[in-house]
Amino acid sequence: MKKSVEEDVFIPLYPESTVEDKSSLRSKFQERRFWSAVKLLSNILLWDGIVQEDTARDLGLSKLLNRYLLLNLLNTPPGPDNIEKCNKVVACLPERWFQDLKSGSTLPELQNFCQHLLR
């Protein structure tokens, strides 16, 4: 899993003017790479409870979400596409990670993602 995150994940960042046209090759490539990374996030987090939680959180949240996915989310204009992407990321997160948290708090690795959701 570590090797996949470190060597296989690539989501290009193009200027907004380049990807505004959803039918452009750059836009389609960027979207495919984003969804591929979300699928990897989902697969990594499915191992929660099998591998150590710290390992799953480090690979899934610190490395994959915060390094790659969040950059794409921050560069996606507000709207239905961004909401769909955020919903898919949230759906990957194991519910048990949030059971013992106080209301209004989150995991440290999710601080930046939460700030994005609030905006």
N, C-alpha and C positions, 0 to 999 in steps of 0.2 A: 504494500500500500504506500509506504514511504517513497519508494522508487517511482511509482506512478505519479504521485503528487509532485515530486521534485523534477521529474524528467519528461513526463507526458502532457502535463497541463500547459496549455498556451492559449491565451485569449488576447487577440490583438486589440489594441485601442486605436481606433481611427477617429479623425475629427468628425464632429457631429454632421457637418455638411456632407461628408463622404458616405455616411450610413443612413441619412434621412430617407433615402429611397430604399425601402425594404426589399425591393426586387434586385438591388445591385449585388454583385458577387461579393464585395467586401462585407456588406451587411449580412448576407446569408452565411458567410464563413464565420463571422464574429458570433452570430447567433448559434450556429452549430457547435462551436467551441465552448460557448457558455453553457449550453444544455448538456454537453458531454461532461463538463466539470461538475454540474449539479448532479448528474447521475453518479459520478465518482463520489461526491459528498454523501449521497444517499447510501451507496454501497459501503463506504467506510463507517458511517454511523450505524449501519445495521449490525456491525460487529460489536457494538456496545454491549457489555455484559459478557462477551467472549474474550476480547482483549481488554487490557487495563483501561479504565475510563480516561486516565490521563493521556494515554496514547491516542485514543479515539478523538479526544478533545483537541489535542495538539495537532494531529494530522488534519482533522476535519474542519476545525474552527480557526485555529491560529494560522495554519499554513494555507489551506485551500480557500476557506471563506474570506479571511482577512487579506490574503495576498492577491487572490485572483478574482473571485466572484464579486467582492465588494467594489473593486475598481470599476468593473463593468456596470454594476448597479448605480454607482455614483455618476457614471457617464451616460446612463440611459435617461432620456427626458421623463419627467413625471407624467404619469398616465397609466393606461391599462397594461401596457407591456411591462412597466416597472413593477406594478402591483402583482401581476402574474408571476414574475420572477421571484419577488420577495415571498409570495405565498408558497412557492415550490421549495425555497430554501427553508422556510419555517417548518414545512411538512416533514423535512428530513430530520429535524431535531428530536431526540428521544425525550418523551414527556417526563421520564423519571429524573432527568437533570434539573427540573424546575420544581419538583415536589417540596423540597425543603427550603426554598427561597422565600424571603419575606416579600410581601406585596410591594410592587414598584421597583424591585431589584432584578438583576439578571446576572448571568455568568460574566466574569471579567472579559472573556474572549468575545462576547457578544456586544460589548459596549458600543463599538463603532457601527455595527449593524443596527442596533437599537436607535442610535442617533439618526441614522438614515431613515428608518421607519418613522420617526417622529417628524422629520422634515417633510 
